[in-house]
C-alpha cells in the first residue's frame, strides 16, 4: 500500500490536518462525510477545488481533521491542506494550483481589541451631554 501523505492547512483560527491516500474519492471531515459537515454547496466546492483543478477527483481518499474557527474558515483551510498534500504526491501539479491561487495561505485574521475601545476600532458611543 502506498504511504499516505499529510499536510496542514490554516485560515483565520481554523486548522486542518489533511491525510491523502489512494482510494475511490471519499472525503471525510471529523468522521462525517464532507457534504454533511459542509452543508453549503459553495463550501463543498472549496474543498473539491484542488481535486477538480488537478483532475484527480475520485482517485484519492481524503481524511480531514478540522479544529477551531468557523465552517468557512475550516473549508478554506481544508482547501489549502489538500493542495499541499497533492503537491507532496505530484510536484508537477504546483504550477496549476499556484496559478489558481490555492497555495497561498490567506493571512487575514481578526484584529485585536484595543484598550479604551468597544472592539478593535469601534469606539464607545459619544455623548455630548
C-alpha positions as CSV (number, residue, x, y, z in Angstrom):
1,X,0.0,0.0,0.0
2,X,1.2,3.5,-0.8
3,X,2.2,5.6,2.1
4,X,-0.4,8.3,2.9
5,X,0.6,12.0,2.5
6,X,-0.4,14.6,5.0
7,X,-0.4,18.4,5.1
8,X,-1.7,21.2,7.3
9,X,-4.0,24.0,6.1
10,X,-4.8,27.1,8.1
11,X,-7.2,30.0,7.7
12,X,-8.2,32.6,10.4
13,X,-8.4,30.5,13.6
14,X,-9.1,27.2,11.7
15,X,-6.5,24.5,11.4
16,X,-7.0,21.3,9.4
17,X,-4.8,18.2,9.1
18,X,-5.3,16.5,5.7
19,X,-4.4,12.9,5.1
20,X,-4.4,11.7,1.4
21,X,-4.3,8.0,0.4
22,X,-5.1,6.1,-2.7
23,X,-8.8,5.3,-2.9
24,X,-12.1,5.9,-4.6
25,X,-12.6,9.6,-3.7
26,X,-14.2,9.5,-0.3
27,X,-13.8,12.8,1.6
28,X,-14.3,12.6,5.4
29,X,-14.2,15.6,7.8
30,X,-14.1,14.8,11.5
31,X,-15.7,11.4,11.0
32,X,-18.5,12.7,8.8
33,X,-18.9,12.9,5.0
34,X,-17.9,16.3,3.8
35,X,-21.3,17.0,2.3
36,X,-23.0,16.7,5.7
37,X,-20.2,18.6,7.5
38,X,-20.2,21.4,5.0
39,X,-23.9,21.7,4.1
40,X,-23.5,24.8,1.8
41,X,-22.6,24.0,-1.8
42,X,-20.0,26.7,-2.1
43,X,-18.1,25.3,0.9
44,X,-18.2,21.9,-0.7
45,X,-16.8,23.4,-3.9
46,X,-14.0,25.0,-1.8
47,X,-13.0,21.5,-0.6
48,X,-13.3,20.0,-4.1
49,X,-11.4,22.8,-5.9
50,X,-7.9,21.4,-5.8
51,X,-9.0,18.0,-6.9
52,X,-11.1,19.4,-9.8
53,X,-8.2,21.6,-11.0
54,X,-5.7,18.8,-10.9
55,X,-8.3,16.3,-12.4
56,X,-7.8,13.8,-9.6
57,X,-11.4,13.6,-8.5
58,X,-12.2,10.1,-7.3
59,X,-8.6,9.0,-7.2
60,X,-7.8,9.7,-3.5
61,X,-9.5,9.2,-0.2
62,X,-9.1,12.3,2.0
63,X,-9.4,12.3,5.7
64,X,-9.6,15.8,7.3
65,X,-9.3,16.7,11.0
66,X,-10.7,20.2,11.4
67,X,-10.5,22.3,14.6
68,X,-11.0,25.9,15.5
69,X,-12.7,28.8,13.7
70,X,-15.9,28.6,11.8
71,X,-17.2,26.4,9.0
72,X,-16.0,28.7,6.2
73,X,-12.5,29.0,7.7
74,X,-12.3,25.2,8.1
75,X,-13.4,24.7,4.4
76,X,-10.7,27.1,3.2
77,X,-8.1,25.6,5.5
78,X,-9.0,22.2,4.1
79,X,-8.6,23.5,0.5
80,X,-5.0,24.7,1.3
81,X,-4.2,21.4,3.1
82,X,-5.5,19.3,0.2
83,X,-3.5,21.4,-2.3
84,X,-0.3,21.0,-0.3
85,X,-0.8,17.2,0.1
86,X,-1.4,16.9,-3.7
87,X,1.9,18.7,-4.4
88,X,3.7,16.3,-2.0
89,X,2.4,13.4,-4.2
90,X,3.0,15.0,-7.5
91,X,5.2,18.2,-7.7
92,X,4.2,18.8,-11.3
93,X,0.7,20.0,-10.2
94,X,2.3,23.0,-8.5
95,X,2.1,25.5,-11.4
96,X,-1.6,24.6,-12.0
97,X,-2.6,25.0,-8.3
98,X,-0.4,28.1,-7.9
99,X,-2.0,29.9,-10.9
100,X,-5.4,29.3,-9.3
101,X,-4.2,30.8,-6.0
102,X,-4.7,27.6,-4.0
103,X,-1.2,27.6,-2.4
104,X,-1.4,31.0,-0.8
105,X,-2.3,31.0,2.9
106,X,-4.8,33.8,3.4
107,X,-3.1,35.9,6.1
108,X,-6.2,37.9,7.1
109,X,-7.4,37.4,10.7
110,X,-9.4,39.3,13.3
111,X,-7.7,42.4,14.5
112,X,-7.1,42.6,18.3
113,X,-9.3,44.6,20.6
114,X,-7.6,47.9,21.7
115,X,-7.9,49.3,25.2
116,X,-10.4,52.1,25.7
117,X,-12.5,50.9,22.7
118,X,-15.5,48.7,22.3
119,X,-14.0,46.5,19.6
120,X,-10.8,46.8,17.5
121,X,-11.7,50.2,16.0
122,X,-15.3,50.8,17.2
123,X,-15.4,53.4,20.0
124,X,-18.0,53.7,22.7
125,X,-20.9,56.0,21.8
126,X,-20.1,59.6,22.3
127,X,-22.5,61.6,24.4
128,X,-22.3,65.4,24.1
129,X,-24.4,66.0,27.2
